[in-house]
Every structure is written in C-alpha cells, then in structure tokens.
Amino acid sequence: MSRADDIFDENIRTILNSGYSTINDKVRPHWADDGAPAYTYKAFAIVNRYNLAEEFPMFTQRWINFKAAVDELLWIWQKKSNNVNDLNSHIWDAWADETGSIGKAYGYQLGVKHKYKEGEFDQVDRVLYDLKNNPSSRRIMTNIYVHQDLSEMHLYPCAYSMTFNVTGNKLNAILNQRSNDMLVANAWNVCQYAVLVHLMARCSGLEVGEFVHVIADAHIYDRHVDIVKELIEMPKYPAPKLVLDEGITDFYQFTTDNIRLEGYEAGPKIKGIPVAV
C-alpha cells in the first residue's frame, strides 16, 4: 500500500488526538459561505520523509487530480507566473484581481533575477545551474517569502522554501511550509514537490533520493473533522509509478503531457469540501 497514505493517516490521528484547538482564539480565516471564524485543530512542526527511490508518494484513499497539481507546479516553477490566466484550473481565482494577478507572489518571486559572480539568474535557473556545476554546494535553495513584497501579495506563500542537497548521485530535497490545510492541500503539495524533485534530478543527471516535508502549522479545520475521520478509514491502494517521458532533460520542455502516473488506483473524489479563506 502507498506509504503516503500511512503518513497522512498518522498525521491526522496526531492532530486530532493530541493537537491544539484554536476554538475561541482570535483567528484570521473565515468560512466563505457564512463568514464564521474557521477554527482548526493543529500540530506544530510535523516532519514527513518520503523515499522517492522506493515509491512515488501519491495519496490513494481519495482521488487527487494529479494533472491539475502538476499544472500548478509548472505554473509557478516553469512559467514563473502570478496570473491565473496562465493556469488551467480555477484554484487561485479567489485570490486574483480583475487582471488575474495574485500580486508579487509565488511564480513572480521565482522569476526575479539576482546577480551572482557567474552572472544573473532567477531562483529556478540558479538551482539548475548549481545542480549541474556545483552539486556539492550546501547553498542550493529557493525562498519566495520575501518580506519587502508581502504587502503586494494577495496570499502569503504557504510552501515557501526548497532546499536541494546532493549526496552521492542522489538528489534530496526539503520543502518548508509555514501552513498546511491537511484535507485540502497536503496530498496535493506532497505529490507536486515530489514531481519537482524528479524533474530537477532528471535535468541534472541525478537519481532521486529523499523528499522531506516540514510543516510548521499542520491543521484540520473544524468543519473538516468528520470528513478526515471517514477518509482515514478508506481502503488504500499500491503507490502508482511516476513516468517522465524519455529524452527530455530541459526543465522548460516538460508539460503536463510528459509527466504522468501509471497504475493510479484511488478512492472517490471528495466533493463539497467547505472552503476557508
């Protein structure tokens, strides 16, 4: 069975059994339908490890739209866009202005060029350069939580930093996330950034190693509790295989058609999840 399912279930039980409730605290999020405060059950500093060399960490207890998840990843990391008109889903519409912009967030930050002794690079191109030319470096990382631009972001970045580390011929990576809605976003983010590690490894002539996900505030919204309790009792299936089309070694040549899953079995899609904003 998929190890990603086991890790998710362990996280949910930890949060519900020993987490902290924010009920009666002053909270920012509210429910989109009635404006009531959106309280959570939360755990601090959850750290999950996924061995990408063994299996791809895809959640199977419910269906995840893998193609849409990869499309969002490429929108941020490859297109370096902050405009929802460049995205093939509507998941960011609530934070977009009349032009489709989400402000100086996510892809915008990755596309800003910085000066180095070797020349100018944006953050993505610098990672690719270092993985090929300086693989032993301990400085291969990105950060999109740029304080000077926060006031111009429509949503502060949740998944904000990636650290890449080459050990032997294996590429390992750490995703730092300040906040994670466990029902809505956890499985989505895990598969996205596992794909990113695979792409970076392919483009750098490396093998995949470990993907580590560090979550500062892992939470379950109060109106999601019954859903996750039912979800973790659902059947589990074997992890699918990630397939990247052969011959592509340029990060900017990948599309959602070149990145796919084989053998993905999953439970039903969950519909009507209450939305906190």
Secondary structure, 3 states (H helix, E strand, C coil): CCHHHHHHHHHHHHHHHHCEECCCCCCCCEECCCCCECCEEEEEEEEEEEECCCCCCCCCCCCCCHHHHHHHHHHHHCCCCCEHHHCCCCCCHHHCCCCCECECCCHHHHHCCEEECCEEECHHHHHHHHHHHCCCCCCCEEECCCHHHHHHECCCCCEEEEEEEEECCEEEEEEEEEEEEHHHHHHHHHHHHHHHHHHHHHHHCCEEEEEEEEEEEEEEEHHHHHHHHHHCCCCCCCCCEEEECCCCCCHHHCCCCCEEEECCCCCCCCCCCCCEC
